[in-house]
């Protein structure tokens, strides 16, 4: 008991702290029991430790928030890319479900992925590279198909009218002059007034009267192809007009130097007439 009383006495021994202001000669004396100073020091240490813990927690929170924002943006970017890939895959599946090349090209629209070792997390950079490669492959296929479709649309197919070919491509005896000459197209016999249709997509470069050719329509298709339709009774298109394959551009007639209603049809490739028989089948 005596030791406890002596310890308690020592703990409550006052300690004087003297404060001397610069603008006053009189000092300020503050008395605190020893136990009070000890308690103040302990609480100060605890308070600083608490503040330090809060600072570390706030820093970790900011780091976690930044990572969350980063992975969120990466996820949205990958999600949009994956959706684009999915759409491309579905379109290619639809396109290549057709058995014939013609069906594939006719149905084209004009425009027209690795884990990180033992961590169990996605390697974002590697994944993005894989997706980029997949997207580039899809673009290559799209570009190829677009080019093929462009050529396909520009290539004449079939005949402009459903008639009888009375005179083919090559040497023949001219029905009026009776001389042997070269016939650079097809003469298709058909009743007056029937439809004359464009055999490929293109733009009309000439649509007017042209001497012995009568009412003449010329369509430019691109890739070196042009088609010519002569002796029409009437013209239904104008120069500069865009036409589709199968679109009606004129009516059958016998204008110009002609022996009767028919369509004189020619195909030109790079400025020279070619045999329409190569393009006559649908």
Secondary structure, DSSP 8 states (H G I E B T S, - for coil): -HHHHHHHHHHT-EEEEEEE-TT-SSEEEEEEEHHHHHHHHHHHHHHHHHHHHHHHHHHHHHHHHHHHHHHHHHHHHHHHHHHHHHHHHHHHHHHHTSSSHHHHHHT-------EETTTTEE-HHHHHHHHHHHHHHHHHHHHHHHHHHHHHHHS--S-SSSSEEEE-SEEEE-TTT--EEEE-SEEEE--TT-EEE-SS-EEEEEEEE-GGG-EEEEEEEETTEEEEEEEESEE---TT-EE-TT-EEEE-B--SS-SSSEEEEEEEETTEEE-GGGG---
